[in-house]
C-alpha cells in the first residue's frame, strides 16, 4: 500500500486526530490477536515483519537472513501470504519457471530464487508442508501480527528515515498496533538506512532488544550500466522514492518517473507506453526487481537495479540465528 502523507508527520495532524479513535480500536484488536499463542511445527520459525503498514524492506531482510542460515548448512524454506497472487485454499510451492506474479504474487517469485517458498493464507498449513518437504528452519516473510505460528525469533524491520511516523495506529497513522504492545513480542529490530537518530528511535521503541543497522546496496554490475545514463524510472512499490534515490546514488540521470500502486498488476498498454517513452527519450527504462516480475513478456525490455541487504554487524546477526539451534 502507499502511505498517505499525513502518516509521516512527526506530530499528528488535525486530520490524524480525527481518525485516532478508530485507530485506537484497530490497534487494540490487533494487539489482542498478536498475544494469542501460535502452533509449533517441529522447526524454528524466524518471522520478518514490521510494526507499521507499508514497505520497510522485509523481503530483502528475509533473503539476507536465509542466506546466512543456508551458509551454516541449514535447509531453509520461506512462507509467504503471496499478496497480489490468486486466491487459494491450499498452499502451493512456488515454481519460478511455471508460476507468474498473478498466480503466486511478486515477492514469492524473488524468494523462490533462493530457497523453496510456500504461498498460502493458512500459515500453519504452509509451514507443515514445508517441514514435511525437508525444511529445517522457516523464514516467514511478513506475518508479525499473524498469530497462527509460534515464532522462535521475531524481527521487526524499520525504515530508518520513516521510523514510526506520527505514532498512531491505522487509519490515523502507520502503526498496526501500539508500539508498547508490539515491541515486547519481537526479539530484535533491523533499521534500514537513516542516521544515528533513527537507530536511537528504534532502541527507545524496544528497550532491551538488540538493534541492527543495515543498508540496501545496489548490485555493482547493474549499477555500472546506469552510471551517467538517462533513465525513465517506474515503480509500483510502497515507497518508490527509495528506489529513485538509489538510482541517483549510483549516478543515473532520471529524466522521467512514473509511480504505480504497490503490487500493481501492469497492463500491456501501460508497459508499452513506458517502453515508447524511453525510446523517444533515448533513455534506459528501469524498474525494481519486484516490479519486473510482474511485467511478463515485457520484462526483457526493462532494466533493473537489484539491491541486497547488508548488515553492519553481520557477526552478531549470525550468532543470533545460531542460538535458534542450541
N, C-alpha and C positions, 0 to 999 in steps of 0.2 A: 504494500500500500504506500501511497505518497502522503507524507505527513503534512498536515496544514501548518501554515506559517506561525500561527499563534502558539503552537506547542513549544516552539524553540525559545520563546521569550523566557528570560531568567526569572522574571516575576510574572505571575498570571495576569493576563489582560482582563478587562471587564467582561468580555465575552466568555473567557475561560471560567470566570467566577460564576456566571450564569449556568454553565454546564456542570459545575462542581458537584452539586447534589447527585446528579446522575452518575458522575464518576465515582463518588463515594460508594454508591450501591454496587456498581460494576466491580470496583476494587475489592469490596468485602466478599462478594460472591466468588471471585477468582481466588482470593486468599484462602477462603474456606476449602475450595476444591484442591488447592495445592497442598493442603495439610493432610489429605487422605493418604492412606498407606497403599503403595503400589505393590504389584505382584513381582515375584522373582522368577527368573527363567534358567538359572544354572550358569549364567555368565555375567561378568561385571558389565554394568551399563554406565557409559560416560555420556551425559547429556550436555549438549552445547546449545544454550538458549540465550535469551536476553530479558532484561526487566521491562523493556519498552516495546511498543509496536514499531514496525518499520525495520529497514535494513541496518545491521550493525557490523556485519562481517561474520555471521555464524558459519556459513558454508566454508569459506576459506579456513576458518579456525578448526572446524571439524576435519577437514582434509589434512591440515598440518598435524593434528593430534593423531590421526590414523597413520600417517607416515611414521611418526615416532614409535607407535605401537608395533607397526609392521617391521621396523628396523630392529626391534627387540625380538622378532620372531613370532609375534602374536598373530593369529588368524582373526582378522577384523571384518565386521560387516556393518554397514550403515543401515539405519532405519530412518525413513522419511515419510511424511504425510503425502508428498507428491503434489504440492499446491499447483494448480493450473492444469493438472492432468485429468483424465477421465475419472468419473465416479466409479467405485468398485466396492464390492462386498468383501472379497478375498484379497489378501496381499499378493503382490506379484514381484518376482525378482527382475530387476531391470536388466535388459539386454541393450547395450548402446548401439548395436548394429540393427536390431529389429525395431526397437521402440523409438517413438518420437516424443517431443515435449508435450504434444497434445494428448498422449496416452499416459505418460508417467510423470510429467512435469519437467521443468528445466533443470533445477538443481540436482535431482537424482541422476540425470544423464552425466553430469560432471562428477558426482560422487562415484558412480559405477565405473569410471575410468581408473579408479584407484583400488577399489575393493568391492565385493558384492554389496548390492544395495537393494533393500526390500521396501516397497512402497505400499501403503495402505492406511486407512483411517484407524484400524484396530492395531495399536502399537504392540499390545501383548501378543496377538496372533502373529504379527510380523516378526517379533523377537523370537517366538517359539520356532518358527520356520527357519530363521537364520541359525539358531543354535543347532537344530536338527541337521542343517546342512554343513555343520562343522565350525561355526564361528566360536572363537574363544572369548571375544570381547565385542560388545556392541557400542557403536557410536550413534547416538540419537541426535540428528540434526534438527534442532528446534524441539519443542515439547517440554520446556521448563515448567509451564503451567499445566501440563497434562499429567494426571496422577496415575495413569494406567500401569506404568512400570516403576518399580523401586529403582532409585538412581544411586549407584555406588559413588559417583562423583558428578556433581552438577557444576557446570562452569557458565557464568554469565559473561557474555561479550558486551563490551561498552564501546560505543563510538566516541572517541576522545573529544572531538570538537563539539559534539551534540550533547554529550552527557545524559542527564535525565530530564532535559527540557525544563518545563515550568514546575515539575514535581507533582503534577496532578495525574489522576487516573483517567483513562478513556471514558467518555469522549472529550473531557476537559483538557486532557494532557496526554502524553505518550505512555505513561506507566500502565502496565496491565494489572498491577495491584500495588498497594503502598510499599515503599522500599523496606519499611520496618517489618513487613510480613514476608517479603521475598528473600531478603538478604540472608536470614538465618538458614535458608534451605539450600544455599549454594556452598561449594567447598572452595571456590576460587573465582576471581574475576580476571578477564583479559581486556585491557584497554588498548584499542587500536587507534594509533595516531594521537594527536593532541599534544599538550605540553605538560609540564610538571603539575600545573593546577588540575589538569584532567585526571592525573593519577591520584592526586590528593583527594579529589572529589569522590573517586571510586573507593578509596581507602576509608573515607568518612562514612560512605553509604553502607559499607560492610565491615565494621570493626573486627579485627582479629582474623579476617580472611586474607590469604595471600593474593596479591595483585601483581599481575604480569603485564609488562608493556610489550606491545607488538606493532608491527607495521606491515602494510601491504606493498610488496616490492614487485615492480613490473618485470616481466621476462626480458632479459637483456637483448636477445636476438630480435624479438618483435619490436622492442623499443628502438633499436638501431635503425630499423627500416622506416621509422617515423621521424627521425631527427631532421628538423628543418623543413619537413614536408607539410604542405597544406592538406588539411583533412576535413571531411564532413563527418561529424560525430553524431551518433544517436544512441540512446539508451532507454530501456524500459525496466529500470530498477528503482528501488525505494529512494535512493539518494544519488541521482545522476551527476550532481556537481562533483562528487568524489571521483568519478571516472574522468570527467573533463579536467579536473585538477591534475590527475595523474598524467594525462596526455600532455598537458602543458609542461609538467615537470620533466618529461623525457625529451622535450624540445619540439613537439608537434605544434603546428600553427592551425588553430581551429578557425575555419572560415564560415562554418555554419554548424548549428547544433539543433537536434530535434529530440524532445523529451516525450516519452510514452509512459502509460501507467505501468506499474510493477507487474511483471509476468505477462505483459501484453502479448496476445496471440497475433503476430504480424500477418496482415493480409497481403496478397500478391501486389495489389496496386500501391500499397504503402512502400513496400520494398523497392518496387520498380521506380517509383518517384525518387527515392533516395539514390538509387543507382544512377538515374538520369541526371540528378543534380550534381553528383560527384563528377560524372563525366563532363558535364557542361563547365564545371569549375576547374577541370583537370586536377582534381584532388583525390585523395585516397578516402574511401568510405570505410569507417572503422566503428566498431561497437565492442561491447563486453562479451566475454565467453558465455555468460549466462544468456545473453540476448541471441548470440549466434546460433545456439542450439534450437532456437525457435524459428529460424529462417528457412528450414527445409532445403530445397534445391538451390535457393539463392545464397546459401552460406558461402559458397565458393567465390562469390563476387565481393565478399566483405572481409576486411582485415580485423584482427582482434589484438588487444593488448592484455594478455593474461597476467594475473598477479598471483603471488604466493605469499602467504603469511609467514613472517619471520619473527620469532620471539627474541627479545633482548637477553633473556635469561633462560635459554633453552635447557641447560643442565637441570635447573630447578623444576622445570615443567616435566622433563623426563623422569625425574625422581618421584614427582607426584603421581605420575601414571604407573610407575613400577610398584608403588605401595598398594595398588589395587590387587596385586597378586602375592602379597605377603613378603 
